[in-house]
């Protein structure tokens, strides 16, 4: 499966960005990020039916993951951005085990999209 992420860019602290990831097929989806010099970390995940979501503590309350299966697209709305959110953001997909299943071990990765938050 091909995952195509987009929407990254440069934004000032406190600003917002929305990332998009197109993925055909019925997968549990998620977003991860990797900051310079750091390991890749989990950001958010969403079940295939959109009814189950999970977030890392560092983004909870600021980021919202959603999906539109008619458009085969998953979104990550990022509000109140902080300089520490600067990273390459990757979308990921895992073959779903149920409609409510949350991604745990991605089977597929998209190319990253860079988000830079200036202070």
Secondary structure, DSSP 8 states (H G I E B T S, - for coil): ---EEE--EEEETT--EEEEEE--SSEEEEEEEE-TTS--EEEEEE-TTS--EEE-TTTTTTEEEEEETTTTEEEEEE-S--GGG-EEEEEEEEE-SSTT---SS-SEE---EEEEEE-
